[in-house]
Amino acid sequence: MQVSLVPAEYGVQVWPKVRGHIARAVEHSGGRFTTEDVLENVVDGMYQLWIAFEGQDVVGVTTTFFTEYPRCKVLTVTFTGGERLREWSHLMLNTLRAWAKDHDCDRIESVGRPGWSKIFETEGHKLLWHTFEIPLETPDVDAPELELEMINGRR
């Protein structure tokens, strides 16, 4: 098993081998991305595309980009998907660690479903926060009653 960065200029060429893996990850984005959006970000050089492969078979894929906060720089993992994840995830993560260090990052961050904690449990990960998605439509709840319940400590 090997892990490699795909140069942006080869993104379109490699895409047929990784699209299915990316598509499954994009399904969990809540409509924030399409696979075409991810490909565009790879080709434009905004995202880095990483593949885990065995011979000619791509078994896993990850995309990353750099995030500059006021006090630190991080490598952000956006999408990961594939088969036999436990066989390549640690190799991928070690490769990303080296990439992040080479680019003066302070850490790696990722937003994902709770199941990712199982993958990273031996990697020293720390749960920092939960992401909440709140619809713009008001839910069918009697707001004054809800407010009273919250004040009375019943919620």
TAVENVEN-V657211 format. One record per residue. N is the residue number from 1. RES is the residue in three letters. BURIAL is # if it has 24 or more other ideal C-beta (glycine too) atoms within 12 Angstrom, else .. Layout:
# TAVENVEN-V657211
N;RES;BURIAL + N;RES;BURIAL
This chain:
# TAVENVEN-V657211
1;MET;# + 2;GLN;. + 3;VAL;# + 4;SER;# + 5;LEU;# + 6;VAL;# + 7;PRO;. + 8;ALA;. + 9;GLU;. + 10;TYR;. + 11;GLY;# + 12;VAL;. + 13;GLN;. + 14;VAL;# + 15;TRP;# + 16;PRO;. + 17;LYS;# + 18;VAL;# + 19;ARG;# + 20;GLY;. + 21;HIS;# + 22;ILE;# + 23;ALA;# + 24;ARG;. + 25;ALA;# + 26;VAL;# + 27;GLU;. + 28;HIS;. + 29;SER;# + 30;GLY;. + 31;GLY;. + 32;ARG;. + 33;PHE;. + 34;THR;. + 35;THR;# + 36;GLU;. + 37;ASP;. + 38;VAL;# + 39;LEU;# + 40;GLU;. + 41;ASN;# + 42;VAL;# + 43;VAL;# + 44;ASP;. + 45;GLY;. + 46;MET;. + 47;TYR;# + 48;GLN;# + 49;LEU;# + 50;TRP;# + 51;ILE;# + 52;ALA;# + 53;PHE;# + 54;GLU;. + 55;GLY;. + 56;GLN;. + 57;ASP;. + 58;VAL;# + 59;VAL;# + 60;GLY;# + 61;VAL;# + 62;THR;# + 63;THR;# + 64;THR;# + 65;PHE;# + 66;PHE;# + 67;THR;# + 68;GLU;. + 69;TYR;. + 70;PRO;. + 71;ARG;. + 72;CYS;. + 73;LYS;. + 74;VAL;# + 75;LEU;# + 76;THR;# + 77;VAL;# + 78;THR;# + 79;PHE;# + 80;THR;# + 81;GLY;# + 82;GLY;# + 83;GLU;. + 84;ARG;. + 85;LEU;# + 86;ARG;. + 87;GLU;. + 88;TRP;# + 89;SER;# + 90;HIS;. + 91;LEU;# + 92;MET;# + 93;LEU;# + 94;ASN;. + 95;THR;# + 96;LEU;# + 97;ARG;# + 98;ALA;. + 99;TRP;# + 100;ALA;# + 101;LYS;. + 102;ASP;. + 103;HIS;. + 104;ASP;. + 105;CYS;# + 106;ASP;. + 107;ARG;# + 108;ILE;# + 109;GLU;# + 110;SER;# + 111;VAL;# + 112;GLY;# + 113;ARG;. + 114;PRO;. + 115;GLY;. + 116;TRP;# + 117;SER;. + 118;LYS;. + 119;ILE;# + 120;PHE;# + 121;GLU;. + 122;THR;. + 123;GLU;. + 124;GLY;. + 125;HIS;. + 126;LYS;. + 127;LEU;. + 128;LEU;. + 129;TRP;. + 130;HIS;. + 131;THR;. + 132;PHE;. + 133;GLU;. + 134;ILE;. + 135;PRO;. + 136;LEU;. + 137;GLU;. + 138;THR;. + 139;PRO;. + 140;ASP;. + 141;VAL;. + 142;ASP;. + 143;ALA;. + 144;PRO;. + 145;GLU;. + 146;LEU;. + 147;GLU;. + 148;LEU;. + 149;GLU;. + 150;MET;. + 151;ILE;. + 152;ASN;. + 153;GLY;. + 154;ARG;. + 155;ARG;.
